[in-house]
Amino acid sequence: LRQGFEIIRCALLVEPLAAAIFHAKPPDRLLCVIPQGAPAEFRTHLLAHLRGTDDAGTLHAAGLLHACVRSRQALPVAFLEAARICPPVASGRRAVRLRPSLVSERNLDVLAALLGTLQRAREWRPDTFQALVLIIADVLLDPAFFGNEECRDAAVHAARDALSDASQHLHWRLQEQLSGRAADDAALDEFVQEWEAHNALPTQRVSDLCANSWRLLLPSSARASSRTAPTDADVARRAVCSFLQLRRLFAEFVEHAQATGST
């Protein structure tokens, strides 16, 4: 599905499928082609994957959302607004404020679930989290989203809170190692290695990260941890990677927020 949305640019083909996935209830013209007994509320399943802890399921749900948001030729802003993905905009491009919070389960629930993946940073495999961060940056920095004050604030606050948690956790692990309480030098070794790799990392594309079929074969973090306990090196690498990725994301959000004149 993600590749289909990414490749096909014909609205006649893409719009009905996107409506079936992202609308709370598929349009009546589509219900007649859904087999009897098959689930018709696809948006519920998409949200379940975004809120879950399965690496493959969450990544591909986020990748599907990313492909739809980026397919502006086939899915214009008006469609994204109707599907409660993009914030509504009044005439004159002045944002409409909603209560309760715009980015919440009551309003833009898909966007809230996507940002919620940042709060579970240490649960993801490093490569999964890297892809999720790229997806979030691409989606939220789109003018249709970042141009809305509440969406912009929600993005900055979500990245800031996740970075604060990641930095505290990494600081605790490094302090434990420096004080001699840790069994080895895993945290410091991983920090040095990942820092060098992070700075030398070329620009990645979401489509490339999501298209690797081997990701579907990898067990989720939750299932893997139920069979074997992660090593100190695994835990340290996740702590370092999540901190570095969130640091870059937060800096990018703040830079764009300042460019819009927002504090």
C-alpha positions in Angstrom: 0.0 0.0 0.0 2.8 2.4 0.9 4.5 1.8 -2.4 1.3 2.2 -4.3 0.6 5.6 -2.7 4.2 6.6 -3.4 4.2 5.6 -7.1 0.7 6.2 -8.3 -0.2 9.9 -8.9 -3.7 9.4 -10.3 -6.3 10.8 -7.9 -9.0 8.6 -9.5 -7.1 5.5 -8.2 -5.5 6.8 -5.0 -8.3 8.8 -3.4 -10.9 5.9 -2.9 -8.2 3.7 -1.3 -7.0 6.5 0.9 -10.6 7.3 1.9 -11.1 3.7 2.9 -8.0 3.7 5.1 -8.1 7.1 6.7 -11.8 8.0 7.0 -13.5 6.9 10.2 -16.0 5.0 8.0 -15.3 4.1 4.3 -17.5 5.9 1.8 -20.7 4.1 0.9 -19.5 3.6 -2.6 -16.6 1.5 -1.3 -18.6 -0.5 1.3 -20.2 -2.5 -1.5 -16.9 -3.9 -2.6 -15.6 -4.9 0.9 -16.2 -8.7 1.4 -18.9 -9.5 3.9 -17.5 -10.1 7.4 -14.2 -8.3 6.6 -13.3 -5.3 8.9 -14.5 -2.0 7.5 -12.9 0.4 10.0 -9.3 0.4 8.6 -8.5 3.7 10.4 -8.8 1.8 13.7 -6.3 -0.8 12.6 -3.9 2.0 11.4 -4.1 3.7 14.8 -3.6 0.4 16.6 -0.3 -0.1 14.7 0.9 3.5 15.4 0.2 3.1 19.1 1.7 -0.4 19.3 5.2 -1.7 20.0 5.7 -3.9 16.9 8.6 -2.4 14.9 7.4 -3.6 11.5 3.7 -2.8 12.1 4.4 0.7 13.4 7.0 1.6 10.8 4.8 0.5 7.9 1.8 2.3 9.3 3.8 5.5 9.7 5.3 4.9 6.2 1.8 4.6 4.8 0.8 7.9 6.4 4.0 9.5 5.1 3.3 8.4 1.5 -0.2 9.8 1.6 0.8 13.2 3.0 3.6 13.5 0.4 1.3 12.5 -2.5 -0.1 16.0 -2.8 -0.9 15.6 -6.5 -3.4 12.8 -5.8 -4.4 13.7 -2.3 -4.6 17.5 -1.9 -4.8 19.3 1.5 -8.6 19.3 1.3 -8.6 15.5 1.4 -6.2 15.4 4.3 -8.4 17.9 6.2 -11.5 15.8 5.6 -9.7 12.7 6.8 -8.6 14.5 10.0 -4.9 14.1 9.2 -4.2 17.7 8.4 -5.3 20.7 10.6 -8.3 22.6 9.2 -7.6 26.0 7.8 -10.1 28.9 7.5 -10.3 31.4 4.7 -7.3 33.7 4.5 -5.1 30.8 5.7 -5.7 31.6 9.4 -5.7 28.5 11.5 -8.9 27.3 13.1 -8.3 26.6 16.8 -10.2 23.6 18.3 -10.8 22.6 21.8 -9.7 20.2 23.3 -6.2 20.3 21.9 -6.0 20.0 18.1 -3.4 17.3 18.2 -5.2 14.8 20.4 -7.3 11.6 20.2 -10.5 13.8 19.9 -9.2 15.7 16.8 -6.1 14.8 14.9 -5.7 11.4 16.4 -3.5 10.0 13.7 -1.0 12.8 14.1 -1.1 12.5 17.9 -0.4 8.7 17.5 2.5 9.4 15.2 4.1 11.9 17.6 3.4 9.5 20.4 6.1 7.1 18.9 8.7 9.6 20.1 7.8 8.9 23.8 8.7 5.2 23.3 12.1 6.0 21.7 14.0 3.3 23.7 11.6 0.6 22.8 12.4 0.7 19.1 15.3 -0.8 17.2 17.7 2.0 16.3 17.0 1.7 12.6 13.3 1.7 13.2 13.5 4.8 15.3 15.7 6.5 12.7 13.0 5.9 10.1 10.2 7.1 12.4 12.1 10.3 13.1 12.6 11.0 9.4 8.8 10.3 8.8 7.8 12.7 11.6 10.1 15.4 10.3 8.8 15.1 6.8 5.2 15.1 7.8 5.3 17.8 10.5 7.5 20.2 8.6 5.1 20.2 5.7 3.7 23.7 5.5 0.1 22.4 5.8 1.1 21.1 9.3 3.9 23.3 10.6 2.1 26.4 9.4 -0.5 25.7 12.0 0.5 27.1 15.4 -1.0 24.3 17.5 0.6 21.6 15.3 3.9 23.4 15.4 3.7 23.7 19.2 2.7 20.0 19.5 5.7 18.9 17.4 8.2 21.0 19.3 6.9 20.0 22.7 6.7 16.3 21.8 10.3 16.3 20.5 11.5 18.4 23.6 9.8 16.0 26.1 11.2 12.9 24.4 14.7 14.4 24.2 14.6 15.4 27.9 13.7 11.8 28.8 16.3 10.3 26.5 19.0 12.7 27.8 18.2 11.9 31.4 18.4 8.1 30.7 21.6 8.4 28.8 23.1 10.6 31.5 22.2 8.0 34.1 23.8 5.2 32.1 27.0 7.2 31.6 27.2 8.2 35.2 26.7 4.6 36.3 29.6 3.6 34.0 31.9 6.4 35.1 31.3 5.6 38.8 32.3 2.0 38.2 28.9 0.5 38.9 28.4 -0.8 35.4 29.7 -4.2 34.4 31.5 -2.8 31.3 32.1 0.2 29.1 29.2 -0.4 26.8 27.5 3.0 27.1 30.6 5.0 26.6 31.8 2.8 23.7 28.4 3.0 22.0 28.3 6.8 22.4 31.6 7.3 20.7 30.7 4.9 17.8 27.2 6.2 17.3 28.3 9.8 17.5 30.8 9.3 14.7 28.3 7.3 12.6 25.6 9.9 13.3 27.7 12.8 12.1 28.9 10.9 9.0 25.4 9.6 8.1 24.3 10.7 4.7 20.8 11.9 4.1 18.4 9.0 4.1 15.1 8.7 2.3 12.0 7.3 4.0 11.1 5.2 1.0 14.5 3.5 1.1 14.2 2.7 4.8 10.7 1.4 4.6 11.1 -0.6 1.4 13.6 -3.1 2.8 11.5 -6.3 2.9 13.7 -7.8 5.7 12.1 -5.4 8.1 8.9 -7.5 7.9 10.9 -10.6 9.0 12.5 -9.0 12.1 10.8 -9.8 15.4 9.4 -6.8 17.2 11.3 -5.4 20.2 8.6 -6.6 22.5 8.6 -10.2 21.2 12.4 -10.3 21.0 12.7 -9.1 24.6 10.3 -11.8 25.8 12.6 -14.5 24.5 16.0 -13.1 25.3 17.0 -10.3 27.6 18.8 -7.5 25.7 22.5 -7.2 26.4 24.1 -4.1 28.0 25.4 -3.2 24.6 21.9 -3.4 23.0 20.4 -1.2 25.8 23.3 1.3 25.5 23.0 1.5 21.7 19.3 2.2 21.9 19.9 4.9 24.6 22.6 6.6 22.5 20.7 6.4 19.2 17.4 7.7 20.6 19.2 10.6 22.2 21.1 11.6 19.0 18.1 11.2 16.7 15.8 13.2 19.0 18.5 15.9 19.4 18.6 16.4 15.7 14.8 16.4 15.3 14.3 18.9 18.1 17.0 21.2 16.6 15.3 21.0 13.2 11.8 21.8 14.7 13.2 24.7 16.7 15.0 26.1 13.7 11.9 26.0 11.5 9.7 27.4 14.3 12.1 30.4 14.7 12.0 30.9 10.9 8.2 31.3 11.2 8.6 33.9 14.0 7.3 31.5 16.6 9.0 31.3 20.0 
